[in-house]
Amino acid sequence: MTSELYVFAPGLVDGRLDGEHQLCGRVRWSEGVGQFTYATGWRQGSGFALDPLNLPLREGDQTTAVNQGVPGVLADAGPDSWGRRLLELERGPPRTPLDLLRLSNGSGTGCLLFSQSRTRPAPPRALLPITELAELEHAARQVVLGEPVPPEAMQHILDAGSTLGGARPKANVIERSSVREKAKVSDEGREWIAKFQKPDDDIDIPRVEFACLALARRAGLEVPDHRVLDINGRSLLLVARFDRPEQGHLHYLSLHALLSAHRIGANDVRAPLGRVTYGNLAALCRQIGVPDAGRTLYRRMLLNVLIGNSDDHLRNHGVLFDGRWRHAPSFDIVAMGGELQAIGIGTEGRLATLGNARSDLARFGLDTEDAEQIETEVLEALGHARAELEATGLRAADVGRALQRMRLPG
């Protein structure tokens, strides 16, 4: 079976992304192989490389069999397991991977839009207002439990959550207020990701994640704005969309897409030669011009090791483009515990120890003094772990459980 979609993105105006989407290329898929071709007008006009390493801005077809034949940067704009689950509940299994991009058009990560027409992008899915969170939370819980969901509620959770990545239930919402309230609401029009509790969680994940994001910010990392709410008697985390500034969208490229790895073996996660390591990711980011690539990823790696965020997989790291490439804020940081990180951190592979984290400094472009300074700052921030956890309103038992998953100083 063959499938085809046209891809649209805002072009560059005076070195910045403008708000008008234009045709940037076409993707064709057949039997697990994809071909992407940039539009002539995009190449010769105001376009840019969607992925400078794997889809350079050049003439002709660019073929890939990685990621089921969908270029990683396009897959970043589509759903992951939660969104796929919702789409399959509504429409059944997709015929081709491109169907997922078409059905989830417009509110996935980044600025890309998709269409079966080469003249205009399909209209993006409308976002529900933040006032609908109670209904969305209830519908998401019914989906997780396998309970029947009323058609209208199912449509709402489908519209709100089918574009999002990750395995946990979540939804896109937008800040809306009445005419009377607008003058008082500074976040009017702001987009958020609502992250719900799961019935089988053994700890209050939304509140733990809220505290972990606060600790990451203390440690010198940029994180999205975040709020925690009580909805239907359960916790809910709101995380601001970092790819949605006040005007327009930013282009997003995950490090999973940038690496473009087909399979990951034991040697791939072991420094200094392994490709799926923080050190190699820093080198790739430097290659496309990301400033402070090594310092930022070393700090992020240390934070993940010490806070017990072992789910630090490649899709949980990315870069943004608004005329230049830069690190996206850190996100999806939760104290999970465990002895291994999701990707390699040093010469002992994924082993989550400070010694292993210090073993590959050259790939980060750091000397011992630089690394020690970053380590001191991260450790000092984590000294506030108990206070940050307690400030969220977590139960004492959950505070203790979260602290046990961290590697705290002292």
N, C-alpha and C positions, 0 to 999 in steps of 0.2 A: 504494500500500500504506500502511496506517495501523498505527502501533505505539503502545503506551502502557506507561508504567512509573510506579510510585509511588516517591516519594523519601522517605527517612527520615533524621533527624538528631537528635543530642542537643539538648534545649532548654536554656534558661537557668534556673538556680536560684541565687538570691542574686547575680545578675550574672555567673555563671560557667557554662560548659557542664557539664552533668551527664553521667553515663555511660549513661543510658537513651535509646535511640533511639525516636523517635515519628514518626508521619506528619507530614511538613511540606508535601507537595505532590504534584502529579501532572504528568507531562509527556506530551504527545501529539505524535506526529510524523506528517506526511503530505506526501509529494512535496516534500521539502526545506524544509518550514516546520514549526516547532515552537511549541507553546503550553504555557506553564507556568502552573499555578494553585496558589496556596497553599491548604492545608487550613484550614478555618474554625477548628478547634481550635488550630492553630499560630498563626494571626494573632491570635486573641483570648486565647491563653494565654502560653506561655513561649517563643514563637518569635522569630526575628530574620530580617532580610533576608539571604538567601544571597549576594546581590550588590546592595549598596545603590544602585548607579547604574543597573544594567540589569534587576534584578529587585527593585524596591522592595517592601516588605511591604505589599501592598494587595489588595483584593478584585478578582476577575475574572481573565480570561485575559490573559497577557502573551505576545505573539507575536514570533518572531524568524525571520529567514531567514539570519542570519549563522552561520558555522560549520556549514554544512549543516543548519541548523535545530535544532541542539542548543545550548541556552544554555551559554555558555562555562564557567560555574562547575560545571555538571554534567559537561562534557567533561573538566575538570581531574581528575575522579575516575576517569576511564577511561584506556585505553591510548593510546600514540602508536605510532610505526612499528614498534618492536621487539615490543611486546605484540600489535599487530594481526597481525604476521607469524606469531607463535606461534598465535594464535587461528585464523587462516586455514589454517594447516597442519593443525590438528585438525578444524575444522568447515567449512572453505571460506569464501568471502566472506560477510560479514553481509548479511542481507536489508535491514536498516535500521540507521542509526547507533545507535539505542537498544539493539540487540542487543549491541554492544560493552560498554555499561554493565552490562547484565544478566549477561553472561558473565564479566566481570572484577570482579564485585561484591566489595567489602569491603576489599581491600588496596591500592586506588589511593590517590592523594594526598588527604589530608583525612579528613573524618568521615562523608561521605555514603554511604548504603547504598541499594540499589535492589531492587525486587521487583515481580512481577506481581500480588501480593496487596496489598490496601490495609490489611490488619490487622497484618501483621508483615513485617519485612525478610527477604529471603532470607539463609540462613546464609553468612557470608563464607568465602572460601577459606582453608583451613588453611595456616599457614606451615611451611616445612621448617626443621629445626634447622641451625645454622651448621656442624654437623659434616658436612653433606651437600654442602659446597661443591665438593669434588673431583668428585663425580658431576655436579653442576649445571654446573660449568665445562666438563667434557667434552661434555655434551649441548649446551650453548650453542655450543660450537665446531663440533660436527657440523652444527647448524642453519645457522650462518653459511657453512660450506663446502658446504652442500647435500648432505651425506651422510645415509644412512638412520640414524634414531635408534630404538633399541629402544623398544617401547611403554611400558614402565614408566618409563624415563628421560625419554621424551617427555612423559609425564604430569607428572613432577616439574618439568621446566623450564617446562611450561605453567602449572602451579599457581604457580610461584615468579615467573615473569617476565611473564605475560600482562597484568598490570594496570599495568605501568610505562610511563612516557613516555620520549621520546628514541629515538634511532636505534641506540645501541650496546647490545650484549647485556648483560643484567643480571638480577638475581633478588632477590626479597624473602626474607630469612632471619631467624630469631629465635635469640637466645642461649639455649641450653639446656645444662644440666649434669646430671651424675648426682647422686643424693642425697648421696653422699659429698663431691662437689665444691661443692655449692650454697653452703655457708657461706663459701667462698673466692672466689666469683664475684660481683663487684659488679654486673655487667651482666646478671644473670639476668632473662630476659623482655624484654630490649631488642631492638628491631627494627632491622635494617640493610638497606641496599641494597648488594648485591655487584655491582661493575662489572668486567666481564671485558675482557681484551685481545681484539682482533680479529686474525685471521691476517694481514691486509694492513696493519696499523699500521706506519708507518715510524719510530715512536718508542714507547718504553714509556709509553703514555698513563696507566695507573693510577699509576705513580710520579711522573710529571710533574704529574698532577692533585693528588696528595697534597702535593707541594711547593707548588703554587699555592694550595691551601687554607691551608697554613701561612703563606704570604706575605700572603694576604688577612687572616688573623687578626692578623698583625703590623701590618698597615695600619689596624687599628681596626674591621674588619668582623666581624660575628658569622658564624661558619661552623659547620656540623655537626661533631661529633666524627668522626674518620676514622682508619682504620688501613690499612696495606698488608701484604699477605701474599704468599707464594709458594705457589701451588697448581698441581699437575701440571707443575711446571717453568716456570710463567708467573706474571706479576704479577696481582694482584687487589686492587682498592680496596674497602674497606668504608666506607660513609658512614652514620652514624646517621640514622634517620628523625626529622626535626625536628617532624613532625606527630604523633608518637607519644610523648607524655610517659609517665611511669610509670603513670598511670591515665587511661584514656580516649583520645580522639582530638581534635585541633584541626581547626577548619574552615579550609580553604585556598581562596584565590582568586588565580589567576595574574594578572599584569598584562595578559596577552593577553586574558583573559576580561573584566577590568575595562575595558580600552580598547574591546573589542567592535568592532574595525575589520573592515569587509567586504572591502575591497581596499586595498592600500598603493601609492600612487603616488610619483613623485619628489618632489613638494612636501610629502608627508606626513612625510618624514624630514629636513626642513630647518627649523631654528629661525628666527625665534621663533614662527611660526604653525603649524608642522607638528605633527600629532597624535602621530606615532610617533617621539617624541624623549624622551630622558631628562627634559628639562625639563617636558614636558607630563605625563609619568608622575608626576613629583613633584607637579604641581598636582592630578592626579586623586587621589593618595594623601592629600594634605592635605584634599581635599574630603570624604573619608570618615573623617577624623579620625586618620590615621596620624601618630604623633609623629615629629618630626625627619625628615620625609619628604624634604625637599630636601637636607639634609646627608648623609643616608645614601645617596641615589641619586647625588649628586655624587661622593661617595667611591667608590661602587661603579663608576661610570662611569670615573673616573680610573684605578682599579685595572685594569679591563678593558682600557683603552687601553694602559697602560704594560706590562702583563704579556703583552699580545698575545692576549687572549681575545676573538677576533673573532666567536665563536659566542654572543654575548650577546643572543639573540633574546628576544621577549616572554614565552615560556613559561619562560624561565630566571630570571624575577623574579616574586615573589608576596608576598602578605600573609596573615597568620594571624589567626584570630578565636577568642578564648577568653572573650568578654564585651566585648572591645574589639579594634579593629584595630591591628595592628603589622606591621612588616616581617618577612617570613620571613628566615631566615639566607641568606647568599649560597651558591650551589651551582653545580655544573657550570662550574668555572673551570679552563680549560686553555690553556696557551700554544700558540696555533694559528698566529699570525703573520697577515700580510695588511695591506692598506692601508685597509680599510673595516670598520667595525663592522656588526653586524646591524641596529641601529636608529640613528636620528639622534642626534648628540651636540651639534650646534651649527649655526651659520649656514652652514657648508659641508657640511651633511648628515652622511653617515656617515664622513667622512674622519677617520681615526684619528690626530689630532695634538693636542698640548697646546693649541695656539692655538685650534683649533676647540672643544675642550672648555671653554675659558674664555669662549667667545663668547656664552653664554646664561645668565649668572649670575642675572639677574633672575627667570627662571622657577623657579629653585631657591630663591629667597628669600635669596640669599647676596650679601654685598658682597665687594669684592676682597680684603680682609683675611681674611675667613672662608675664601675659596677658596684663598688662598695658604697658609694654615695646613694645610688638608686636603692640599693638594698636597705640602707639605713632609713630612708624615707618611707619605704613600703612597710618595714617592720614598725616604725613609729606610728603609722596610720593604723595598723592592725592592733596596736595597743588599746584602741578605742572600740574594739569589736563588741565587747559585752555592752557597753553604753549604747552603741548604735542599735544592737539587737533589741535591747530593752525599750529603747525609745519608740520602736514600732508598735509596741503593745503586745509583743509575743508572750505567750504563756511561759512561765519559768521552765517548764520541761522542754519546750522547744528551744529556748535560749541555750540550755545546757547541751541539747542534742546538736545544735548548730556549732557551738564552740568546740565540741569533740571532733567535728569534721575539719576544723582549721588547724594550722600549724602556727601557733601563736608564740610571740617572744616570751621568754621567762618560763 
